[in-house]
Every structure is written in structure tokens, then in C-alpha cells.
């Protein structure tokens, strides 16, 4: 069995890593896997920076945070860099999770197969609606929310995906925390108030739509107008 290289910063200062860095690392991983599939052995930080339209110094700092080290004139060994990033993100171990709220969004989350490749194992779903309890959604059982605490203990569940309506989000999240859930991925459009020991990551579709809509109606038209004002190119071969 191959022994993993030590990555010193993982245990010493993970809290110092910026959210921006954590959001960039999956994009690096995607590119590294593509390069690995092409048979490439090494990659430079400069190449990663150019593809992602970043300054090389930013990429170097991001990779240094994972404990990755490169070789002069060769760059980073791709297989080692993939391992370092996955280990830093915790994607090389299994994190068991549940989906709480099995409506349209919750059902989609239950069926999202790419979670498996991110180290996330969705054990099942929970809902207060008795009409949904006992049903299978994407091969995963929907259970009564009252049974959450028991499963958290028996299956060592640490993460919960919250996909309930806004009106029920705070009460449900508080119940999840009481059951022993230590991390909540919040898909409800509500800011949650939970004990300090519970980590919350909020995903608000409205925020992404706001950025997209603004660029679509303000930035994109301006860019299109500038293109339209460019003089037409004349093909000398047609003269």
C-alpha cells in the first residue's frame, strides 16, 4: 500500500485558508484530472493560472496552502497535486450526510451522483411530511425527521443538506444541530442562527442569479455594442 506524503499545513492552520482559495481548488482539480487523462505528468503553476485567468502568485499561494511542493523547471507532479488538494479538502475520506427536506430541490440533491466523487455519501433523506416517509427517491429512503438523531449516532452522520422552505429552515436547522449534525449545507434562503460549534455554508440561488442577470442586462449589452461599432473587415482576396 502506497504511503501518503505528509502535508504539514492540514492540521496546523486550516482556519487561515480564505474562502476564495477554497472555492478555486475544485477548479484546479478539474483541470488536473483532465491533464492526467491526457497522459501529462507535470504541470506548472503558470499554466493553471493562465487557464483560470489568475495571477500566478495567487495560484502558488493556493497550492502552498495544501502543502503541495513543486520541482524546479518541471512544476508540480499532477498525481501528487491531485492527492494534496483532495486531502486538504477532505475529499479523500468519506463524509456521511443526509438531506433534510425531500421536496423538488431535496429530491434533486438525493439523486446528484457527483457527490460520490467529492467524498460525500448521502445516506438518506428526512422529511416531516408523512406522505413522503417510507418512499424511495433515487434509491435512497425517506425517513421521518423524528428518527434523525438515532441515525446520526448509528451511522456517524456529520453533515446535513437543508432543503426545506424558508419558513421552516431555522426550526429544522436547530433540530438538526440538537441531533448532532455538525455541518449544515443550507439551501434555504434564510440566514441561520446556530451554536458556535455548528458550521453553516449557505447556498442562495438568488445571489447567483443577481450576478448573472446584472451581467446579462448591463455588461453584455455594452460589450455587444462595442463589437458592433468595430469597422467591418475587408477580405482583400475578394477584391
N, C-alpha and C positions, 0 to 999 in steps of 0.2 A: 504494500500500500504506500503510495507516494506521500511523503510528509510535507505539509503545507509550510511555505515560508512564513516567518513571523512578520506581522505588520504592527509595529510598535504603537502607532497612534490610536489604534482601535479602542483600547481600553482606557487610555490615559486622558484623552481630551475630545471625545465625540461631540460634546456640547458646544465646542468652539467652531464647529463647521457651520457655515452660513447656509440658509435655506436655498439661496441661489445656486450654491455649489451642489447641494443635494439634488436639485431639480435638473442640473446639467448632466450629472453622472449617467443616468439611464440613456441619454442620447449618445454619449460616448460608447456605452456598451453596445448599443445597436450597430454603430459603425464598426466597432471592433469585431463583432461576430460576423459581419459581412466580409470584412477583410480576411478573417480567419477562414471563412468558407472559400475564399478565392485562393487560399494557399499561402497568404502572406505570413511571415514570421515576426517581423518587427514593424513598428510604426513610430513616427516622430510626433512630438507634441505640436510641432508646427503644422503638420498635416491635419491633425484633429482640430486645431484652431481655425485653419482656413475653411474647412468643410462646414464648421458651425459658426463661421463669421465672428470669431472671438479673437482677442489679443492673445498671443502665445503665452504671455505671463499669467493670464487667468487660467489657462489650461494646465500650466505647470503647477500652479498653486492647488488647483482642484485635485490633480493626481497625487501631489505630495500629501494631501490630507488623507489619502487612502493608504499611505505607506509605500506606494509604488516607487520603484527606482529604475532609472534607465541606464543604458550603456552608451558611452560617448561614440558618436558617429553612426550608431546603429538605431538608437532610440529605445523604445520600450518593447520588450518581448510580449507579443499580443496575448498569448495564453496566460502569462503571469499577470498581465494588467487586467484581464477579464476576471481572474480569480481574486485579485486585490479589490477591485471595485465591488464585486458580488459579496465578498466577505465584509467589506466596510458597510454596505447597505443591509447586510443581514440576509441577503438573498440566497446564500449557500446553506441555509438551515430552514427547517420547516416551521412556519408560524401558523398555528391553527386559529381560524376565525369563524365567526358566524355572521349572517345577515339578519338584521332585525328590521322587520317591515317588509312583507313579501307582496307588495303591490307591483305596479308596472316596472318601476326602477329596481326594486329589490329583486324581482324575478330575473331581470337582465343581469344583475350582479351575480346571482346564483349560477347563471349559465356562462359567465365570462371565463373561458378556458385559459386565457393567457395568464391568469393569476398563478397557475401551476408553475410557470416558468419564472415567476418572481418570488418563489419561496412561500407563497400564500396558499394554504389549504383551507378551502371553505367546507366546514364540517356539515353545516345545515342552515336552515332558516327558522326564524321565530316570528310569530305574529299573535296579536290579541284576538283577531277575528276567528271565531270557532269554525266558520265555514271553510277556512283555508287550512286549518290544522289537520294533519294526517295525510295531506296530499303531497305528491312528489312534484317538484319543479326542477327540471334539468337534472334528474336523477338524485336530487337531494330532498330530504324530508323536511316539511314544515312542521314545527313543534309549537306547543303552547308556550307563551312567554314566561309563564309561571315556572316552567321547567329549566329556565336558563341557568340558574345558579348551580343546579345539580350537574349539568353538562360541563359548565366551566371548570368544575373541580375534577370530574371524571376524565375529561379529555384535555385538560390543561389548556383551555382556551384563553388567549391573552388579548385578542383583537376583535372588535365588533364593528361591522359596517352598518351605520344607522341610515335607514331609508324610509322613515315614517313621515307623515305630513307635519308641517311646521308646528301646528297646534299641539302635537303630541311629542315633539322632539325633546324638550327639556325633561319632562317627566320620565320618558323612556330612557334617555341617556343617564339620568340619575339612578334609575333602577339597574341599568347595565353595570354601572360603577359599583353599586352595592353588591352585585352578584360576583364581583371580582374581575371584571373586564378592565384591563389597564390601559388600553389604547382604543380610541373611538375615531373611526373614519366617518366624518359627518357629511352626509349628502343632503341634509335638510337645510333650508335657507334660514337658519337660526344660529345665533351665537350662543354657545352653551356655557353654563357656569357649573364647573365640576371641581372636585377636590384637586389639590396640587399634584397628587400622585397619579392622576389620570391624564394621559397625553391625548390631545384632540387635534385632528387635522381636518379642516373644513374645505369642502369642495362645493363651490357655488357656481352653477351653470350660468347664472345671470352675470357674474363677473366676466366670464369668458365671452359671453355674447355681447356685453358692453364694449369690450375692446374690439371685437370683430366688427360690430355694427358701426362704431366710430370710424374705423379704418375704411370700411366699405363705402360710407357716405361722405367722408371728408378727405381722407388721404388718397384713396383710389381714384376719385374723380380728378383731383389735382394732377396726379401722375398721368392719367389718361389725357388730360388737356395738354400737358407738356409734350406728350408724344405726338398729338395731333398737330401741334404747332411746328413740328420739325419739317424742314423742306423735304419734298419728295426726292428720293434718289433717282438719278437718271442712269439707266444702263447704257453705257457707251456702245455696247455690242449691238444695240438695236438701231443705232444711228447709221 
